[in-house]
Amino acid sequence: MHFFSIKSLFFTFLDYPVSYIEFIATCSGIVAVYLAAKSNILTWPIGLINISLSFIVFWQVHLYSDVFLQIYFFAISVYGWYNWQIEKKTEIPIKKMNLKKKVYYLSFILLLTMVFGYAMSNIHLYLPIIFDKPAAYPYPDTFIAIASIFANIWLAKRFLENWMLWIMINIVSVIIYFNKGIIIIALQFFIFLLLAILGHLKWKKELFKLKKIA
């Protein structure tokens, strides 16, 4: 069976058939996040492997919003890899959003989720030649895509709230990936959930220290 098919068995884990592509996508994703935490430039090429394979996996399970999200991640990763090579990393101070800004952004994320979720739920009608089956979980999947874009921006700007958004994203991801039967990728996002919780606690502690010094 084809290597890039989620039905191509690599091994069985607790009666769950693990495909080659799902296993490599998961491992490369975990390694990429670990290297990012260490500020290692190899996070970008390894992350591109994860993104490319995840694109194929999500296409096969009809999570189309996640498919489009991988295209965004690919572009931003190429930029990040280039940027890290030509610029010295500048430490941006951690900061918090005020309540008004939080309400604004969350409302905007929900609005975009509803609009694009509706589009995703009908994309098989708009483009039947490309999308031959209806999108799976169009609204939760669209939330993951939209919220991930904002979470990436907040992470770059060092807003503490990025971790809370990642926590929400990872919880939704674990649920829908588990329900779609891609268990190893669901496990990957459970690990991401734990890392997001640790990231939140670490940044919160660092922010408290900065306020204490000030």
Secondary structure, 3 states (H helix, E strand, C coil): CCCCCCCCEEEEECCEEEEHHHHHHHHHHHHHHHHHHCCCCCHHHHHHHHHHHHHHHHHHCCCHHHHHHHHHHHHHHHHHHHHHHHCCCCCCCCECCCHHHHHHHHHHHHHHHHHHHHHHHCHHHHCCCCCCCCCCCHHHHHHHHHHHHHHHHHHHCCECHHHHHHHHHHHHHHHHHHHCCCHHHHHHHHHHHHHHHHHHHHHHHHHHHHHHHC
